[in-house]
Amino acid sequence: MPERRAAKRTKMVLPVKINLEGNIAAIYTVDISPFGARVAGIREEVRPGQTVTLSRGTQKAQFRVVWAQPLGKGEFQAGLEGINLKEKFWGVELEKDATVDNDMEVLMKLLKGPQKR
């Protein structure tokens, strides 16, 4: 099944604060990309379509909840898509052109072996 992501995710646990309609709580990322993140440790229910604000140090950005699921009693994880995400928000260098589709093309070329000319 082809991957629908715009960019590759990077597994990285970073502490962030989430603002859910005025309630601020400490959570963490599970993986990040130049366009969003998967976060966990959320103690309030979040719903797809909901807008939240994440803070990392002095940086703030708005995100749209794309999906959410319970991890256990009173804990949720969610996939977030950046609305106004600045390039340096995560504080680490992420490759925007390292798309999953591009990785698949490279893999397929390697599997086919050398091409005859």
N, CA, C and O atoms as a printed pandas DataFrame, in Angstrom:
     atom_number atom_name residue_name chain_id  residue_number  x_coord  y_coord  z_coord
0              1         N          MET        A               1    0.848   -1.181    0.000
1              2        CA          MET        A               1    0.000    0.000    0.000
2              3         C          MET        A               1    0.890    1.240    0.000
3              4         O          MET        A               1    1.770    1.350    0.854
4              5         N          PRO        A               2    0.695    2.168   -0.917
5              6        CA          PRO        A               2    1.528    3.361   -0.976
6              7         C          PRO        A               2    1.318    4.246    0.252
7              8         O          PRO        A               2    0.206    4.380    0.764
8              9         N          GLU        A               3    2.395    4.831    0.698
9             10        CA          GLU        A               3    2.383    5.728    1.847
10            11         C          GLU        A               3    1.813    7.079    1.447
11            12         O          GLU        A               3    2.129    7.578    0.368
12            13         N          ARG        A               4    0.974    7.688    2.294
13            14        CA          ARG        A               4    0.346    8.960    1.972
14            15         C          ARG        A               4    1.064   10.153    2.594
15            16         O          ARG        A               4    0.653   11.290    2.364
16            17         N          ARG        A               5    2.077    9.942    3.343
17            18        CA          ARG        A               5    2.743   11.040    4.040
18            19         C          ARG        A               5    3.521   11.917    3.067
19            20         O          ARG        A               5    4.053   11.442    2.064
20            21         N          ALA        A               6    3.575   13.212    3.388
21            22        CA          ALA        A               6    4.316   14.152    2.561
22            23         C          ALA        A               6    5.814   14.063    2.832
23            24         O          ALA        A               6    6.619   14.369    1.952
24            25         N          ALA        A               7    6.195   13.650    4.036
25            26        CA          ALA        A               7    7.605   13.536    4.391
26            27         C          ALA        A               7    7.785   12.407    5.396
27            28         O          ALA        A               7    6.850   12.003    6.087
28            29         N          LYS        A               8    8.998   11.920    5.454
29            30        CA          LYS        A               8    9.339   10.846    6.360
30            31         C          LYS        A               8    9.256   11.326    7.812
31            32         O          LYS        A               8    9.634   12.456    8.121
32            33         N          ARG        A               9    8.767   10.474    8.680
33            34        CA          ARG        A               9    8.752   10.778   10.110
34            35         C          ARG        A               9   10.101   10.429   10.716
35            36         O          ARG        A               9   10.764    9.484   10.288
36            37         N          THR        A              10   10.496   11.196   11.710
37            38        CA          THR        A              10   11.722   10.921   12.452
38            39         C          THR        A              10   11.331   10.606   13.885
39            40         O          THR        A              10   10.708   11.430   14.555
40            41         N          LYS        A              11   11.693    9.414   14.364
41            42        CA          LYS        A              11   11.371    9.067   15.747
42            43         C          LYS        A              11   12.185    9.979   16.662
43            44         O          LYS        A              11   13.415   10.000   16.612
44            45         N          MET        A              12   11.472   10.727   17.495
45            46        CA          MET        A              12   12.145   11.650   18.390
46            47         C          MET        A              12   11.203   12.027   19.522
47            48         O          MET        A              12   10.088   12.495   19.293
48            49         N          VAL        A              13   11.669   11.814   20.747
49            50        CA          VAL        A              13   10.885   12.179   21.922
50            51         C          VAL        A              13   11.355   13.553   22.386
51            52         O          VAL        A              13   12.489   13.721   22.835
52            53         N          LEU        A              14   10.461   14.530   22.269
53            54        CA          LEU        A              14   10.746   15.893   22.683
54            55         C          LEU        A              14    9.647   16.356   23.634
55            56         O          LEU        A              14    8.468   16.097   23.389
56            57         N          PRO        A              15   10.020   17.037   24.713
57            58        CA          PRO        A              15    8.985   17.579   25.591
58            59         C          PRO        A              15    8.337   18.801   24.946
59            60         O          PRO        A              15    9.033   19.677   24.433
60            61         N          VAL        A              16    7.024   18.860   24.971
61            62        CA          VAL        A              16    6.272   20.008   24.455
62            63         C          VAL        A              16    5.109   20.271   25.402
63            64         O          VAL        A              16    4.723   19.413   26.195
64            65         N          LYS        A              17    4.568   21.465   25.302
65            66        CA          LYS        A              17    3.359   21.798   26.062
66            67         C          LYS        A              17    2.223   21.937   25.061
67            68         O          LYS        A              17    2.395   22.473   23.966
68            69         N          ILE        A              18    1.072   21.446   25.459
69            70        CA          ILE        A              18   -0.103   21.536   24.607
70            71         C          ILE        A              18   -1.135   22.433   25.293
71            72         O          ILE        A              18   -1.362   22.340   26.500
72            73         N          ASN        A              19   -1.745   23.291   24.501
73            74        CA          ASN        A              19   -2.813   24.155   24.994
74            75         C          ASN        A              19   -4.103   23.665   24.358
75            76         O          ASN        A              19   -4.323   23.828   23.158
76            77         N          LEU        A              20   -4.951   23.064   25.179
77            78        CA          LEU        A              20   -6.247   22.549   24.738
78            79         C          LEU        A              20   -7.332   23.441   25.329
79            80         O          LEU        A              20   -7.756   23.259   26.471
80            81         N          GLU        A              21   -7.766   24.398   24.538
81            82        CA          GLU        A              21   -8.838   25.296   24.946
82            83         C          GLU        A              21   -8.570   25.920   26.306
83            84         O          GLU        A              21   -9.455   25.960   27.161
84            85         N          GLY        A              22   -7.344   26.410   26.510
85            86        CA          GLY        A              22   -6.978   27.098   27.747
86            87         C          GLY        A              22   -6.322   26.225   28.798
87            88         O          GLY        A              22   -5.735   26.751   29.744
88            89         N          ASN        A              23   -6.403   24.912   28.667
89            90        CA          ASN        A              23   -5.736   24.000   29.603
90            91         C          ASN        A              23   -4.367   23.634   29.047
91            92         O          ASN        A              23   -4.270   23.042   27.972
92            93         N          ILE        A              24   -3.308   23.984   29.775
93            94        CA          ILE        A              24   -1.945   23.725   29.319
94            95         C          ILE        A              24   -1.388   22.524   30.076
95            96         O          ILE        A              24   -1.500   22.440   31.299
96            97         N          ALA        A              25   -0.784   21.594   29.329
97            98        CA          ALA        A              25   -0.235   20.382   29.935
98            99         C          ALA        A              25    1.054   19.987   29.232
99           100         O          ALA        A              25    1.240   20.282   28.051
100          101         N          ALA        A              26    1.939   19.323   29.957
101          102        CA          ALA        A              26    3.182   18.799   29.390
102          103         C          ALA        A              26    2.897   17.451   28.743
103          104         O          ALA        A              26    2.308   16.567   29.364
104          105         N          ILE        A              27    3.324   17.300   27.482
105          106        CA          ILE        A              27    3.209   16.037   26.752
106          107         C          ILE        A              27    4.541   15.800   26.049
107          108         O          ILE        A              27    5.517   16.491   26.340
108          109         N          TYR        A              28    4.601   14.841   25.135
109          110        CA          TYR        A              28    5.850   14.564   24.411
110          111         C          TYR        A              28    5.549   14.070   23.000
111          112         O          TYR        A              28    4.482   13.523   22.722
112          113         N          THR        A              29    6.526   14.282   22.119
113          114        CA          THR        A              29    6.401   13.772   20.759
114          115         C          THR        A              29    6.853   12.316   20.732
115          116         O          THR        A              29    7.681   11.894   21.540
116          117         N          VAL        A              30    6.303   11.561   19.799
117          118        CA          VAL        A              30    6.745   10.191   19.537
118          119         C          VAL        A              30    7.582   10.202   18.266
119          120         O          VAL        A              30    8.651    9.594   18.206
120          121         N          ASP        A              31    7.083   10.899   17.253
121          122        CA          ASP        A              31    7.861   11.141   16.043
122          123         C          ASP        A              31    7.435   12.483   15.462
123          124         O          ASP        A              31    6.342   12.984   15.728
124          125         N          ILE        A              32    8.337   13.049   14.660
125          126        CA          ILE        A              32    8.099   14.376   14.100
126          127         C          ILE        A              32    8.417   14.382   12.609
127          128         O          ILE        A              32    9.124   13.510   12.105
128          129         N          SER        A              33    7.884   15.376   11.920
129          130        CA          SER        A              33    8.198   15.606   10.512
130          131         C          SER        A              33    8.188   17.109   10.308
131          132         O          SER        A              33    7.785   17.847   11.207
132          133         N          PRO        A              34    8.624   17.580    9.146
133          134        CA          PRO        A              34    8.575   19.022    8.904
134          135         C          PRO        A              34    7.142   19.571    8.884
135          136         O          PRO        A              34    6.944   20.785    8.936
136          137         N          PHE        A              35    6.148   18.684    8.808
137          138        CA          PHE        A              35    4.758   19.121    8.654
138          139         C          PHE        A              35    3.858   18.794    9.837
139          140         O          PHE        A              35    2.700   19.210    9.851
140          141         N          GLY        A              36    4.356   18.060   10.832
141          142        CA          GLY        A              36    3.508   17.691   11.957
142          143         C          GLY        A              36    4.208   16.754   12.915
143          144         O          GLY        A              36    5.436   16.678   12.944
144          145         N          ALA        A              37    3.404   16.026   13.714
145          146        CA          ALA        A              37    3.969   15.130   14.720
146          147         C          ALA        A              37    2.927   14.152   15.219
147          148         O          ALA        A              37    1.721   14.346   15.066
148          149         N          ARG        A              38    3.444   13.089   15.825
149          150        CA          ARG        A              38    2.593   12.209   16.628
150          151         C          ARG        A              38    2.983   12.495   18.062
151          152         O          ARG        A              38    4.160   12.436   18.417
152          153         N          VAL        A              39    1.988   12.806   18.892
153          154        CA          VAL        A              39    2.250   13.156   20.284
154          155         C          VAL        A              39    1.503   12.199   21.196
155          156         O          VAL        A              39    0.495   11.611   20.804
156          157         N          ALA        A              40    2.007   12.047   22.420
157          158        CA          ALA        A              40    1.371   11.171   23.405
158          159         C          ALA        A              40    1.466   11.835   24.776
159          160         O          ALA        A              40    2.115   12.867   24.947
160          161         N          GLY        A              41    0.808   11.218   25.736
161          162        CA          GLY        A              41    0.791   11.756   27.093
162          163         C          GLY        A              41   -0.310   12.778   27.308
163          164         O          GLY        A              41   -0.310   13.496   28.308
164          165         N          ILE        A              42   -1.256   12.845   26.367
165          166        CA          ILE        A              42   -2.362   13.795   26.473
166          167         C          ILE        A              42   -3.374   13.230   27.471
167          168         O          ILE        A              42   -3.804   12.083   27.339
168          169         N          ARG        A              43   -3.752   14.025   28.460
169          170        CA          ARG        A              43   -4.661   13.558   29.505
170          171         C          ARG        A              43   -6.119   13.961   29.279
171          172         O          ARG        A              43   -7.001   13.571   30.045
172          173         N          GLU        A              44   -6.368   14.740   28.228
173          174        CA          GLU        A              44   -7.737   15.113   27.864
174          175         C          GLU        A              44   -8.052   14.514   26.506
175          176         O          GLU        A              44   -7.159   14.307   25.684
176          177         N          GLU        A              45   -9.322   14.239   26.276
177          178        CA          GLU        A              45   -9.714   13.703   24.975
178          179         C          GLU        A              45   -9.551   14.784   23.905
179          180         O          GLU        A              45   -9.956   15.930   24.097
180          181         N          VAL        A              46   -8.958   14.403   22.785
181          182        CA          VAL        A              46   -8.840   15.291   21.627
182          183         C          VAL        A              46   -9.602   14.657   20.478
183          184         O          VAL        A              46   -9.755   13.437   20.418
184          185         N          ARG        A              47  -10.082   15.503   19.560
185          186        CA          ARG        A              47  -10.899   15.020   18.456
186          187         C          ARG        A              47  -10.329   15.486   17.116
187          188         O          ARG        A              47   -9.794   16.591   17.031
188          189         N          PRO        A              48  -10.431   14.670   16.076
189          190        CA          PRO        A              48  -10.006   15.112   14.741
190          191         C          PRO        A              48  -10.715   16.413   14.366
191          192         O          PRO        A              48  -11.909   16.586   14.615
192          193         N          GLY        A              49   -9.954   17.317   13.766
193          194        CA          GLY        A              49  -10.480   18.616   13.375
194          195         C          GLY        A              49  -10.237   19.697   14.415
195          196         O          GLY        A              49  -10.289   20.885   14.096
196          197         N          GLN        A              50   -9.975   19.303   15.645
197          198        CA          GLN        A              50   -9.729   20.254   16.726
198          199         C          GLN        A              50   -8.392   20.966   16.493
199          200         O          GLN        A              50   -7.444   20.359   15.995
200          201         N          THR        A              51   -8.317   22.242   16.850
201          202        CA          THR        A              51   -7.072   23.004   16.755
202          203         C          THR        A              51   -6.456   23.127   18.138
203          204         O          THR        A              51   -7.132   23.480   19.104
204          205         N          VAL        A              52   -5.146   22.828   18.221
205          206        CA          VAL        A              52   -4.408   22.932   19.481
206          207         C          VAL        A              52   -3.154   23.754   19.233
207          208         O          VAL        A              52   -2.726   23.922   18.091
208          209         N          THR        A              53   -2.570   24.264   20.305
209          210        CA          THR        A              53   -1.307   24.989   20.217
210          211         C          THR        A              53   -0.245   24.198   20.960
211          212         O          THR        A              53   -0.454   23.779   22.098
212          213         N          LEU        A              54    0.900   23.993   20.312
213          214        CA          LEU        A              54    2.051   23.372   20.967
214          215         C          LEU        A              54    3.096   24.438   21.210
215          216         O          LEU        A              54    3.288   25.336   20.390
216          217         N          SER        A              55    3.778   24.331   22.356
217          218        CA          SER        A              55    4.884   25.225   22.691
218          219         C          SER        A              55    6.124   24.387   22.915
219          220         O          SER        A              55    6.082   23.352   23.580
220          221         N          ARG        A              56    7.218   24.843   22.355
221          222        CA          ARG        A              56    8.523   24.200   22.557
222          223         C          ARG        A              56    9.507   25.326   22.817
223          224         O          ARG        A              56    9.898   26.038   21.893
224          225         N          GLY        A              57    9.908   25.490   24.069
225          226        CA          GLY        A              57   10.740   26.637   24.433
226          227         C          GLY        A              57    9.943   27.915   24.226
227          228         O          GLY        A              57    8.840   28.063   24.754
228          229         N          THR        A              58   10.508   28.837   23.455
229          230        CA          THR        A              58    9.801   30.093   23.171
230          231         C          THR        A              58    8.962   30.017   21.898
231          232         O          THR        A              58    8.243   30.961   21.570
232          233         N          GLN        A              59    9.052   28.902   21.184
233          234        CA          GLN        A              59    8.310   28.718   19.932
234          235         C          GLN        A              59    6.883   28.246   20.211
235          236         O          GLN        A              59    6.654   27.427   21.101
236          237         N          LYS        A              60    5.935   28.766   19.447
237          238        CA          LYS        A              60    4.542   28.309   19.519
238          239         C          LYS        A              60    4.040   28.087   18.104
239          240         O          LYS        A              60    4.419   28.807   17.181
240          241         N          ALA        A              61    3.182   27.083   17.938
241          242        CA          ALA        A              61    2.588   26.825   16.621
242          243         C          ALA        A              61    1.232   26.168   16.814
243          244         O          ALA        A              61    1.002   25.446   17.784
244          245         N          GLN        A              62    0.348   26.433   15.874
245          246        CA          GLN        A              62   -0.966   25.801   15.893
246          247         C          GLN        A              62   -0.933   24.529   15.048
247          248         O          GLN        A              62   -0.239   24.442   14.036
248          249         N          PHE        A              63   -1.709   23.552   15.503
249          250        CA          PHE        A              63   -1.803   22.263   14.822
250          251         C          PHE        A              63   -3.258   21.841   14.753
251          252         O          PHE        A              63   -4.073   22.208   15.600
252          253         N          ARG        A              64   -3.565   21.064   13.729
253          254        CA          ARG        A              64   -4.887   20.461   13.570
254          255         C          ARG        A              64   -4.760   18.988   13.938
255          256         O          ARG        A              64   -3.847   18.307   13.471
256          257         N          VAL        A              65   -5.663   18.501   14.766
257          258        CA          VAL        A              65   -5.680   17.079   15.125
258          259         C          VAL        A              65   -6.222   16.318   13.919
259          260         O          VAL        A              65   -7.351   16.550   13.484
260          261         N          VAL        A              66   -5.412   15.412   13.384
261          262        CA          VAL        A              66   -5.801   14.616   12.220
262          263         C          VAL        A              66   -6.443   13.303   12.674
263          264         O          VAL        A              66   -7.431   12.855   12.091
264          265         N          TRP        A              67   -5.882   12.699   13.706
265          266        CA          TRP        A              67   -6.436   11.475   14.277
266          267         C          TRP        A              67   -6.089   11.446   15.764
267          268         O          TRP        A              67   -5.140   12.097   16.201
268          269         N          ALA        A              68   -6.855   10.696   16.523
269          270        CA          ALA        A              68   -6.602   10.541   17.956
270          271         C          ALA        A              68   -7.060    9.156   18.383
271          272         O          ALA        A              68   -8.018    8.606   17.841
272          273         N          GLN        A              69   -6.352    8.599   19.373
273          274        CA          GLN        A              69   -6.754    7.300   19.893
274          275         C          GLN        A              69   -6.354    7.185   21.354
275          276         O          GLN        A              69   -5.331    7.732   21.765
276          277         N          PRO        A              70   -7.150    6.480   22.135
277          278        CA          PRO        A              70   -6.795    6.275   23.543
278          279         C          PRO        A              70   -5.661    5.257   23.652
279          280         O          PRO        A              70   -5.628    4.265   22.923
280          281         N          LEU        A              71   -4.731    5.520   24.576
281          282        CA          LEU        A              71   -3.645    4.576   24.841
282          283         C          LEU        A              71   -3.958    3.718   26.054
283          284         O          LEU        A              71   -3.474    2.593   26.185
284          285         N          GLY        A              72   -4.746    4.251   26.905
285          286        CA          GLY        A              72   -5.132    3.564   28.137
286          287         C          GLY        A              72   -6.105    4.467   28.855
287          288         O          GLY        A              72   -6.605    5.440   28.290
288          289         N          LYS        A              73   -6.368    4.141   30.096
289          290        CA          LYS        A              73   -7.330    4.931   30.855
290          291         C          LYS        A              73   -6.804    6.352   31.053
291          292         O          LYS        A              73   -5.813    6.573   31.751
292          293         N          GLY        A              74   -7.485    7.303   30.427
293          294        CA          GLY        A              74   -7.144    8.715   30.613
294          295         C          GLY        A              74   -5.919    9.201   29.883
295          296         O          GLY        A              74   -5.413   10.279   30.196
296          297         N          GLU        A              75   -5.416    8.438   28.907
297          298        CA          GLU        A              75   -4.259    8.907   28.124
298          299         C          GLU        A              75   -4.540    8.699   26.647
299          300         O          GLU        A              75   -5.054    7.660   26.233
300          301         N          PHE        A              76   -4.188    9.725   25.853
301          302        CA          PHE        A              76   -4.426    9.696   24.419
302          303         C          PHE        A              76   -3.142   10.001   23.664
303          304         O          PHE        A              76   -2.225   10.633   24.190
304          305         N          GLN        A              77   -3.097    9.541   22.429
305          306        CA          GLN        A              77   -2.070    9.997   21.491
306          307         C          GLN        A              77   -2.796   10.539   20.278
307          308         O          GLN        A              77   -3.949   10.196   20.019
308          309         N          ALA        A              78   -2.091   11.408   19.525
309          310        CA          ALA        A              78   -2.741   12.045   18.381
310          311         C          ALA        A              78   -1.732   12.354   17.293
311          312         O          ALA        A              78   -0.547   12.567   17.552
312          313         N          GLY        A              79   -2.235   12.373   16.071
313          314        CA          GLY        A              79   -1.462   12.825   14.928
314          315         C          GLY        A              79   -1.830   14.272   14.669
315          316         O          GLY        A              79   -3.009   14.599   14.534
316          317         N          LEU        A              80   -0.831   15.143   14.597
317          318        CA          LEU        A              80   -1.058   16.572   14.428
318          319         C          LEU        A              80   -0.444   17.066   13.129
319          320         O          LEU        A              80    0.656   16.662   12.753
320          321         N          GLU        A              81   -1.169   17.946   12.447
321          322        CA          GLU        A              81   -0.685   18.581   11.226
322          323         C          GLU        A              81   -0.479   20.064   11.523
323          324         O          GLU        A              81   -1.387   20.743   12.003
324          325         N          GLY        A              82    0.731   20.562   11.230
325          326        CA          GLY        A              82    1.024   21.961   11.503
326          327         C          GLY        A              82    0.202   22.900   10.639
327          328         O          GLY        A              82    0.056   22.676    9.438
328          329         N          ILE        A              83   -0.336   23.954   11.249
329          330        CA          ILE        A              83   -1.089   24.963   10.515
330          331         C          ILE        A              83   -0.167   26.121   10.145
331          332         O          ILE        A              83   -0.168   26.577    9.002
332          333         N          ASN        A              84    0.610   26.590   11.099
333          334        CA          ASN        A              84    1.549   27.683   10.854
334          335         C          ASN        A              84    2.933   27.286   11.367
335          336         O          ASN        A              84    3.600   28.075   12.035
336          337         N          LEU        A              85    3.356   26.081   11.058
337          338        CA          LEU        A              85    4.594   25.501   11.584
338          339         C          LEU        A              85    5.815   26.134   10.942
339          340         O          LEU        A              85    5.988   26.079    9.724
340          341         N          LYS        A              86    6.665   26.737   11.772
341          342        CA          LYS        A              86    7.910   27.334   11.284
342          343         C          LYS        A              86    8.953   26.242   11.106
343          344         O          LYS        A              86    8.929   25.219   11.792
344          345         N          GLU        A              87    9.863   26.478   10.178
345          346        CA          GLU        A              87   10.873   25.476    9.827
346          347         C          GLU        A              87   11.702   25.024   11.025
347          348         O          GLU        A              87   12.052   23.847   11.108
348          349         N          LYS        A              88   12.021   25.906   11.942
349          350        CA          LYS        A              88   12.894   25.572   13.079
350          351         C          LYS        A              88   12.119   25.253   14.358
351          352         O          LYS        A              88   12.708   25.233   15.439
352          353         N          PHE        A              89   10.819   25.006   14.259
353          354        CA          PHE        A              89   10.000   24.780   15.450
354          355         C          PHE        A              89   10.537   23.652   16.322
355          356         O          PHE        A              89   10.605   23.803   17.542
356          357         N          TRP        A              90   10.918   22.529   15.729
357          358        CA          TRP        A              90   11.357   21.374   16.513
358          359         C          TRP        A              90   12.770   21.545   17.067
359          360         O          TRP        A              90   13.155   20.828   17.990
360          361         N          GLY        A              91   13.539   22.471   16.529
361          362        CA          GLY        A              91   14.900   22.674   17.022
362          363         C          GLY        A              91   15.904   21.681   16.476
363          364         O          GLY        A              91   17.039   21.621   16.948
364          365         N          VAL        A              92   15.496   20.899   15.483
365          366        CA          VAL        A              92   16.390   19.942   14.827
366          367         C          VAL        A              92   16.198   20.071   13.329
367          368         O          VAL        A              92   15.151   20.522   12.866
368          369         N          GLU        A              93   17.197   19.680   12.584
369          370        CA          GLU        A              93   17.153   19.745   11.119
370          371         C          GLU        A              93   16.408   18.529   10.576
371          372         O          GLU        A              93   16.791   17.390   10.841
372          373         N          LEU        A              94   15.347   18.773    9.818
373          374        CA          LEU        A              94   14.573   17.696    9.203
374          375         C          LEU        A              94   14.582   17.894    7.698
375          376         O          LEU        A              94   14.455   19.019    7.215
376          377         N          GLU        A              95   14.732   16.807    6.959
377          378        CA          GLU        A              95   14.769   16.885    5.501
378          379         C          GLU        A              95   13.357   16.936    4.945
379          380         O          GLU        A              95   12.571   16.009    5.145
380          381         N          LYS        A              96   13.033   18.014    4.249
381          382        CA          LYS        A              96   11.707   18.135    3.638
382          383         C          LYS        A              96   11.586   17.290    2.383
383          384         O          LYS        A              96   10.490   16.843    2.043
384          385         N          ASP        A              97   12.697   17.063    1.687
385          386        CA          ASP        A              97   12.618   16.325    0.436
386          387         C          ASP        A              97   12.812   14.828    0.614
387          388         O          ASP        A              97   12.829   14.090   -0.371
388          389         N          ALA        A              98   12.956   14.366    1.846
389          390        CA          ALA        A              98   13.119   12.935    2.092
390          391         C          ALA        A              98   11.737   12.297    2.188
391          392         O          ALA        A              98   11.338   11.806    3.244
392          393         N          THR        A              99   11.026   12.312    1.091
393          394        CA          THR        A              99    9.664   11.793    1.102
394          395         C          THR        A              99    9.663   10.281    1.101
395          396         O          THR        A              99   10.618    9.645    0.656
396          397         N          VAL        A             100    8.605    9.727    1.593
397          398        CA          VAL        A             100    8.441    8.278    1.604
398          399         C          VAL        A             100    8.402    7.757    0.180
399          400         O          VAL        A             100    8.976    6.710   -0.118
400          401         N          ASP        A             101    7.719    8.492   -0.714
401          402        CA          ASP        A             101    7.646    8.068   -2.106
402          403         C          ASP        A             101    9.030    7.991   -2.726
403          404         O          ASP        A             101    9.328    7.045   -3.456
404          405         N          ASN        A             102    9.883    8.975   -2.446
405          406        CA          ASN        A             102   11.237    8.986   -2.973
406          407         C          ASN        A             102   12.023    7.786   -2.438
407          408         O          ASN        A             102   12.760    7.151   -3.193
408          409         N          ASP        A             103   11.880    7.468   -1.154
409          410        CA          ASP        A             103   12.557    6.309   -0.581
410          411         C          ASP        A             103   12.103    5.030   -1.262
411          412         O          ASP        A             103   12.912    4.131   -1.491
412          413         N          MET        A             104   10.822    4.938   -1.589
413          414        CA          MET        A             104   10.296    3.754   -2.253
414          415         C          MET        A             104   10.887    3.624   -3.656
415          416         O          MET        A             104   11.213    2.519   -4.090
416          417         N          GLU        A             105   11.028    4.742   -4.366
417          418        CA          GLU        A             105   11.634    4.714   -5.702
418          419         C          GLU        A             105   13.065    4.209   -5.629
419          420         O          GLU        A             105   13.470    3.379   -6.444
420          421         N          VAL        A             106   13.834    4.698   -4.664
421          422        CA          VAL        A             106   15.219    4.265   -4.494
422          423         C          VAL        A             106   15.266    2.775   -4.180
423          424         O          VAL        A             106   16.087    2.051   -4.742
424          425         N          LEU        A             107   14.392    2.311   -3.289
425          426        CA          LEU        A             107   14.350    0.898   -2.926
426          427         C          LEU        A             107   14.040    0.033   -4.144
427          428         O          LEU        A             107   14.678   -0.999   -4.352
428          429         N          MET        A             108   13.064    0.447   -4.946
429          430        CA          MET        A             108   12.695   -0.324   -6.128
430          431         C          MET        A             108   13.855   -0.403   -7.126
431          432         O          MET        A             108   14.075   -1.451   -7.732
432          433         N          LYS        A             109   14.587    0.680   -7.298
433          434        CA          LYS        A             109   15.749    0.667   -8.189
434          435         C          LYS        A             109   16.808   -0.294   -7.680
435          436         O          LYS        A             109   17.423   -1.016   -8.466
436          437         N          LEU        A             110   17.027   -0.311   -6.365
437          438        CA          LEU        A             110   18.014   -1.223   -5.787
438          439         C          LEU        A             110   17.588   -2.681   -5.964
439          440         O          LEU        A             110   18.421   -3.545   -6.239
440          441         N          LEU        A             111   16.301   -2.952   -5.808
441          442        CA          LEU        A             111   15.805   -4.321   -5.953
442          443         C          LEU        A             111   15.892   -4.816   -7.394
443          444         O          LEU        A             111   16.110   -6.005   -7.626
444          445         N          LYS        A             112   15.726   -3.922   -8.356
445          446        CA          LYS        A             112   15.787   -4.297   -9.768
446          447         C          LYS        A             112   17.207   -4.625  -10.199
447          448         O          LYS        A             112   17.412   -5.362  -11.164
448          449         N          GLY        A             113   18.176   -4.086   -9.496
449          450        CA          GLY        A             113   19.569   -4.332   -9.854
450          451         C          GLY        A             113   20.038   -3.402  -10.963
451          452         O          GLY        A             113   19.308   -2.508  -11.390
452          453         N          PRO        A             114   21.284   -3.627  -11.431
453          454        CA          PRO        A             114   21.835   -2.752  -12.458
454          455         C          PRO        A             114   21.041   -2.846  -13.761
455          456         O          PRO        A             114   20.638   -3.934  -14.170
456          457         N          GLN        A             115   20.825   -1.732  -14.389
457          458        CA          GLN        A             115   20.081   -1.681  -15.648
458          459         C          GLN        A             115   21.035   -1.918  -16.822
459          460         O          GLN        A             115   22.151   -1.399  -16.835
460          461         N          LYS        A             116   20.590   -2.700  -17.799
461          462        CA          LYS        A             116   21.385   -2.942  -19.004
462          463         C          LYS        A             116   21.277   -1.737  -19.909
463          464         O          LYS        A             116   20.211   -1.130  -20.014
464          465         N          ARG        A             117   22.341   -1.393  -20.547
465          466        CA          ARG        A             117   22.342   -0.242  -21.457
466          467         C          ARG        A             117   22.349   -0.684  -22.884
467          468         O          ARG        A             117   22.350    0.151  -23.788
